[in-house]
Amino acid sequence: MADQVKAAGELVTALFQAIEHGQNRIASVPGILKQVIQEDAWRQYALPHSSVIHIYSSFREFVEDWLRISLEDLKAICTARCDYEALDLVDKVTKGKQGQRNDLVDNVNYVNSPDGNANTYALRKLRKDRPDLHAKVIAGELTPNSAMVEAGFRQKQITIVLDAVRAANAINRHFNDEQRKQIVELIGQYKCTTLARNK
């Protein structure tokens, strides 16, 4: 037990140092974080050269108290490194049971929007309803968004720049002949409606 607590302490220390050193070691954060969660190292550990045992029941509290970073910033590091497995593990370990409130709110958005953090929501939805696509995201074969589109949970979106030529190019790239014809008809209908309204 003592060896396990010390090993856990070495892991959480490595995670803290990776975060503390910023850009120099930030790339290693998701990998160490996955170990910390998978081995439950965050729950009970003793730091190197110390006999004091730190015990946490809330992962959020561990992150904010020991790592001195917000849960949202930790998720942002995982997202920036495209490590969706780490992001998924954070979601699992912070998702409370029914009736618990301490870890249910991932960010301010969550209260107002069922989506909360887009990637976290996508991973949770895929994990529950499309484990096959969820596995592909974790394996790095798909992004959370493309998996959501493939599953039919989200519509594919494109960005249209406010420039006629570039907008037309984007439409030509992403829409087939029938869809482009429909767009032209809808634009014509809009023009007629606007003219009638202005008379």
N, C-alpha and C positions, 0 to 999 in steps of 0.2 A: 504493500500500500504506500509506504514511504517513497519507494522508488518511482511509483506511478505519479505521485504528487509532485516529485522533483522534475520528472520528465515533462509533466504538464506545465510546470513553471518555466522550463527552458523554452517550450513552444510559445507560450504567451509573451515571454520576454522577446523572443525573436520577432513576433508579430508587432509588438510595441516599437522595437527598434527600426523595423522596416518602414513603419508609418512615420516615425520621428525623423528619419533621415530624408524624407521627402523624395524628390525626383531621383536621387541616387539609388534608392532601393524600392521605390514604389511598385516596380514590376513584380517583385516577389511577394507582395501583400496577398493577392488572391490565393496563391498556392499554400502559403502558411496558414491563412485563414481557414481554408478547407480542412487542413489537418487539425486545427484547433477545434473546429466544430465536430468533425467526424470522430475525434477521439474524446470529445467532451472535456477537453483540457481547461476550458474557461470556467467550468463549474467548481473545480477545486484544485488549487495549485499552491506550491510554495516556491517563491523566487529563489534563484541560485544564491547560496551563502546566507540563507535565512531559514529559520525554523517556523516562521509565522505562516499558517495556512489560510489562504484567502478563499472564501466560499461565496458563490453567486447562484441565485436561483433564476435571475432574469438576464438574458443575453444582452438586452439593451443597456441594463445597468452596468454590466461588465464592460461593454464597449465605451460608454460615456465616462465611467469612473476610472477604469484602468487604462484603456487605450487613449482616453482624452480626445475623442473624436465623436461626432454625431453618427448615428446609425445611417442617416441619409448620405453623409460624406463617405462612409465605408462602402455603401452600395454604389456610390458614384465611382469609386476607385475600381470596383469590380466591373462596372459597365464600361468604363473607359478602356479597360484591358480586354473587353469582350469575353470575360470569363463568366459565362452564364451559369456554370455549375456552382461557382462560389456564390453568386447572387441567389440562386435557387436554395442553397443550403442556409443562407442568412434568412430567407423568407420562411423556410420550414422551422427554424429554431426560434423565430420571433413571432410565429403565428400562435396566438393563445387559443385555449379551449373556450367553448361557448360559456359565456358568463364572466370570463376574465377580461379585464380592461387594460392591464399593464403593457402588453405588447401588441395589441390589435391595431393601433394606429401607427402606420409606417411613416406617414407625413401629413402635413396639414391638408393636402389635397384629398386624402382618403375619406375624410368626413363628408366632403362635399361631392365627391365623385367616386363611383364604385370602382373605377379603374385605378385610383391611387397612382403610384409610380407605374408607368406604362410597361416597362420590362418585367417588374415584379408581378404585376397583374397578369401579364401574358404567360409567364412561367407557371403561375398558380393555376390559371385556367387550363393550360395544356397538360399540366401534371394530373389534373382531375379528369378532364374530358378527352384528351388525346395523348395518352402516354407514349404512343409511337412517335409523334412529332416532338414531344417533350424530350425524348431520348436523343433525337437528332439535334436539337438545340444544345443540349448538354455536351454532345459529341463535337459540336462546332460545325455541323453540316448545314444548319439553318440559323438565321437570326430569329429572336422571339417574334418580331413583326412578320417576317415571311412565313413562319409556321402558323401564325394566327390567320394570315390571309389564306394559306393552303387549307386550313381547317374550316374556313368559311366563317370564322368568328369576327373577322375584320375585313373591310373592303380595301383593295389596293388603292393607294393614293399617289398622285403625282403633284409636283409643284409647278404652277404656271406663272412665269414671270410676266410682269405688266409691259410686254413688248409684243406687238402683233406678230412679227416674224418668228421670234423665239417661241411664242405661244403656239403658233401653227406647227412649228417643227416638233414640239412636245406632243401635240395632238396626233400628228402623223406617225410618230414613233410608237405611241401607246394604244391607239385605237385602230380598229379594222375599218374596211370600206363602209360597211353598214352603219357603224357607230358614227363615223365622220359625216355621213349623209344626214343622220338624225341630228347631229350637232348643228349643221348648217340650217336645217329646217327649224330647229328650236330658236336659233339666233334670228332667223327671218321672222318667226312669230313674235319674238320679243320686240323687234324693230317696229312691226305693225302695231302692236299693242301700245308701245310708247308714243308713236305718232298719233294714234287715235286719242290717247289720254291728253295730249298736248293741244288738240284742236279746240 
